[in-house]
Amino acid sequence: MTRCPLATLALLTVAAVSSPAAGAKPATSEFSKQAGVVASEFVFDRVAGRQCHASTIAETKAGLVAAWFAGTREGKDDVGIWVSRHVEGVWTPPAQVFDGSEGEDRVYPCWNPVLFQRPKGPLALYYKVGPNPRTWWGMVATSADSGASWSRPRRLGSSEAVGHLIGPVKNKPIALDDGILLSPSSTEHAGWRLHFERSSDGGKTWSVVGPVHDASRLNAIQPSLLRHGDGKLQVLCRTREGVVGTSWSTDRGLTWSKPEKTQLPNPNSGTDATTLADGRHLLVYNHTKRGGPFPSGRNMLNLAVSRDGKQWDAALVLERSEGEFSYPSVLETADGLVHVTYTWRRERVKHVVVDPDELEAQPIVEGRWPNAIR
């Protein structure tokens, strides 16, 4: 893996390394023909000896930007953060932009990048560095040119409440009406616990809300934020207990209910959710359980919609076959289309474009995915 000379550069320009040729690779399948699917493609070709995972996608004034971590294997010291930009209809060749050596005594693995286009500011790239998820710490870098170049990364800091600040642990922050940034986060060193990091100065400093539970009833991590209006917020999250978890706030994220189980299954795998401009909520997740012929439960990836964040309707099956399809990132762009990126067998990042107005949804009753949507 080519390493970027971060120690000598104040500003890193994203340039192609030895990697596949530029351009989106069509990824047609039976699932590409479902109502609402506009396009399906790979961001890059498979690279021998390199695994990838945990993609994220953002919209900038210059177009889409995607990021993920990649290396020989998750948790290895050569795992860094990679970026590709969607320019004139094609994805640029992937470039490694950060590794885990910046300001550290040794090279550490990188984890879970999160791209976030600040409403009044640069594109932010949050990611984690450290030996494992129990001891990692949050980093952030910014780009003033839509991901073409990046500032020197810095640590987010620490807090008595949670130890190292993590930043958005997997899914995007949101900007509240008064400009406060709210990051959905979690820790794993004392059970799996949710917390939130708030910034009133555009991301320069952060305060912590939580942890909001003690993990005695539900081990929950990697929340995603939904908006319900009038200061009411909801998170959906991954759990160890075999279901998607949820928690609610009625005061703009200052206090939260104890996380509870939903009827949706979760095979201990990351999810992502967003509130659309029309008020509907959209969730991308593995509607499966662990065990059976596919022990990880990550062999089917699904998209569901909801009006209230409680009753969910099945809309799409994005993948259903042998292998791992996981860790989605979901984004509604200014044109009203929805973009989903996700891990495709740890070999590639897949990008699916959806028109939410064309979805043909059916209710999910008692946690059962309808057979008609397969």
Number of C-alpha atoms within 10 A of each C-alpha: 14 12 14 19 14 18 10 8 12 12 14 18 16 21 15 16 14 11 13 15 14 18 19 20 17 13 15 12 11 11 17 21 12 19 17 19 19 17 16 24 18 21 27 23 18 17 13 8 10 17 19 25 27 24 32 29 29 26 21 19 9 14 15 19 24 25 28 29 26 28 21 15 17 20 19 16 20 22 27 32 27 22 26 27 27 19 14 10 11 14 22 23 24 26 22 23 23 24 24 24 22 19 12 10 8 9 19 23 25 32 31 25 32 27 30 23 22 18 12 9 12 17 24 22 24 26 30 30 29 20 18 17 18 13 14 23 24 24 22 21 19 24 20 13 13 21 27 16 16 23 18 17 19 14 20 21 15 16 13 8 13 20 14 17 27 31 30 30 30 32 33 30 24 23 18 13 9 7 15 16 20 27 28 26 27 29 24 18 13 11 17 22 25 30 24 27 23 23 17 15 11 16 19 8 12 22 15 20 19 19 18 17 19 17 17 9 12 20 22 30 28 25 32 28 25 23 21 19 10 9 14 14 18 20 23 27 30 26 26 16 16 19 25 28 26 23 20 21 18 16 12 19 21 14 14 23 13 17 25 16 19 18 17 23 24 26 23 23 26 25 27 26 26 26 20 19 11 10 15 17 21 25 26 25 30 30 24 25 21 17 10 8 9 16 11 16 24 28 23 22 24 24 22 24 28 18 15 11 19 13 17 23 21 26 27 25 22 24 22 17 11 12 16 21 27 28 25 31 31 26 23 21 16 10 7 15 16 21 22 22 27 28 22 22 18 20 19 22 26 23 28 19 20 23 17 21 11 13 18 14 19 18 17 18 14 10 16 14 22 15 8 8 15 17
